[in-house]
Amino acid sequence: MTRTFYIETWGCQMNDLDSQRLAGSLKLRGYRRVDDESQANLILLNTCSIRDKAEHKVFSRLGALRELKRRNDVQIGVCGCVAQQEGETILERAPWVDFVMGPGNVGYIEDVLSGRTRVATNFPEDRRYDFLSVDRPSATKALITIIEGCNKNCTFCIVPTTRGREISRPFHDVLAEVRAAVESGRSEIELLGQTVNAYICPTSGRDFGTLLSAVADIHGVARLRFMTSHPAVVNDNMIAAMRDHSNISRYLHLPVQSGSSRVLRRMKRLYTREKYLEIIDRIRTAIPEIHFSTDVIVGFPGESENDFLETLDLIEQIRYGSLFAFKYSPRPGTPSLKIGPPVQEAIADERLSRLFALHERIKRERLESYRGRVLPVLVEGPSRHDPSMLSGRTDDNWVVNFVGDLATPLGSMLGVRIDQAQHHTLRGEAM
Ligand code: SAM
């Protein structure tokens, strides 16, 4: 009888891709995916621990699966960052779990399925990566990891613990995977890494800018994005690659975390407010139409009202199109725990609301500025909210829902006249 699997994925695109890799290798082993956990012979929870009390969420989910384990022939595996963070403790607290597997072991699922290993939380030197078996849910887009782990050691961040030291994939492996994705009809490519622009080919030393250019030059790559860049590693080669290739999205997610140099120093972000503004300036000079997006942490230990006002001021100066803001969340074992207690909850909440209010206004003004313009839009499929319309993205990564011919092939580039700015998206009509 065919064995079945169910995967639940929390967190970032890295976790999405890890789940696609796990699903692909399970299918190669003859498993079939099911959407109902009670029908599965294998349940994988692919977890995230970047913020909040992620481990509590996982244990409460495991509590709910305990009864299922009693009734069914099912293996339960905890994967992802909570698996890496908690390791053996998961088996002690939830003995009905069969195995725990961290992000470094995604290529080695056989070891845990066979029962050979119950706790796989090492980071093998050879991160086996079978790109031909990735089970990609989209017919037009492909996520492609180019670098795993992170060496930056920001004081608030759990990533170096959960994803290990940086390790870049060989240049030609990445290009081969992009070519294979394009040949299978996926013309939108997104390169992934916790610090994607720290990429450096382990054999040739080629850097991120060189890789970006080489990927953009591959015939059939209609649009190229990448995530997440660290401001301290932006260099001229990367900016030139973006400037010189029209198929590289005019969009850059560049997490600032705080607008105060004092806080940035305590976060160990490796840049000051002035340096960050200078990088933004350099990029804007080369690519004036660029859409910047960012991450901000409010309530970092010791953040004063003045520090926070500097963050608001920086947001006003840069006028980010998109912004993701989080309340500081103390993470186990991170150096920020020694810096001091977080800012009081009520104060952090209030700061977060002021920050969102400011950004709402800026975003609205930016979206309004597109009204009446005709923009090239890459068609992604029917609109999620209204299937009588199409949906796609502009060069600078805004989602556009528009009236158009529903028979338009996915991946086509259309001129769309923008009629309306909505909350997070644009609305228009194909010309
Ligand atoms: N590697 C990227 C970087 O360094 O910018 C992104 C890492 S993380 C997946 C995404 C965002 O989560 C971070 O940019 C940061 O704003 C936020 N984050 C990370 N750790 C956090 C923490 N302890 N508390 C609150 N937010 C956090």
Residues whose N, C-alpha, C, O or C-beta is under 5 A from the ligand:
A	BS01	SAM	C12 I50 R51 F156 C157 Q194 T195 T228 S229 P255 D295 V296 I297 F326 K327 Y328 S329 R331
